[in-house]
C-alpha cells in the first residue's frame, strides 16, 4: 500500500476503468462534467452539472472527521443548491448518522454506507469539491 497517498497509475483519469469517461489535462473540464452527471445518476441525485457536488470518502472513525462533515451538512444545504455524496464504513453511530442526514435532505444528500471502490473512483472523478 501507499501510506497517506494514492497509487497514481490506478487512479489515473486517462485510463481509470471505473470512470464513465476518461479524461486528461486537455479534456478535464468536459470529462469531469460528464463523470459528475454519471455519478449523480448512479447515486440517484438529480442530474445537473451546474449544481456543485461535494464528495466525502473515508473511514467513519473520529480521526477522519465524519462528525464534522455530518454537522456541516445542514449548514451547507440550507441556503445552497448543492449535492453531497458520502461514502464510507466504520463505527455504527456514524453509519446511522450518515443515513439519517440522507433522509433529512432527499435529493441533495446520498450516503453509501459500504465499501465500494468503483464508486470511490467515480466520486473522485466527478466531484467539484473533495471534503477530506
N, C-alpha and C positions, 0 to 999 in steps of 0.2 A: 504494500500500500504506500501511498504518498501521504505523509503526515502533514496536516494543515495545508493541503493543496489539492490539485486535481490533475489527473492524467490528461495532458493536453492533446494526446492523439485520440483518446476515447471520446473526449468532449469537443473535438474539433468540428465546428459547424459546417465545414465544407464536405465532411464525409460521415457525420453522425447518423447512424442508421435509424435512430428513433425520431428524427425530425420529419415533419410534413414536407418541408422544403429546405434543402441545404443552401447555404449562402457563404459568401466570402466578403472581404472588405468592400468590394465594388458593388455588391448586391445586398448588403446588410440591411439597409432601410426597408426595402420591399420584402426581403426574406424574413426579417423579424416580424413584420406586419402580418405576413401570411402564416407564420408559425403562431403568432398571437391569436389569430382567428381560429386556427385549428385547435389550439389549447382551449379557448373559450367554448368551442363546440364540444370538445372532448369531456369537459367537466360540467357541462350543462349551463353555462352562463350565456347571456345574450351576446351574439357575435357582433362586435362593433370595434373596429380598430382604433377609433377615436377615444375610447374610454381607457384611461390609464389602468394598467394591470400590475398589481404588486404580488410578488411571489415570496413565500416563506417556505424553505425546505430545511428540515432539521430534526434532530433527535429531541423528543419532548422531555427535556430534563431542565432543571433550574438554570444551570450554567449556560444553556443555549438561548434563554430568553423567551420561551413561548408565553410566559405570563405577561411579559412586557408587550408582546405583539397582541395578545388577546385583549389586554387593557386598552391598547391604542385603537383597535378596530372601530369601536363605536364613534370615536372622535374623527377618525379618517372618513368614514362613510356617511356621517350625518349630514354634512353640507356639500359633499363632493360626489360626482358621478364617477365611481371607481369600482374596479373589480379586485378582489383579493382571493388568491388561491393558496391554501395551506397544505403542506404535505409532511407527514411525519408520524412516528410512533414513539411510544415511551411510557411515561407514567400515566396511569389510567386517569388521574384527575385532570391532566392536561388534554388527554384524548377526549374526555367528556366536555371539557370547556370549548375545545375546537368545534365539536359537533353542535354545541349549544349556540355558539356565535354564528354558525352557518344557518341554524334555524331562525335566529333573530333577524338575519339580514338576507332573506332569499333573493336571488337574482343579483346579489353583489358579492357574496362570500361563499366559497366552496372549501370544505375541509375533507381531505382524503387521509383517513387515519389508517394507513397500512404502508408497507414498504412497496414502492413502485418505481423502479429505476427508469423505465421508459418515460414515465410522467415527469420525473425529476429533470430529465434531458429536455423534454418539451417545455417545461416551465422556465428553465434557464434560457432557452432559445426564444421564447415568446414574451417573456415579462418585460415591462418597461422599467420596473424597479425591483431589485432583489433586497429583501429585508433579511439581514444577517445579524 
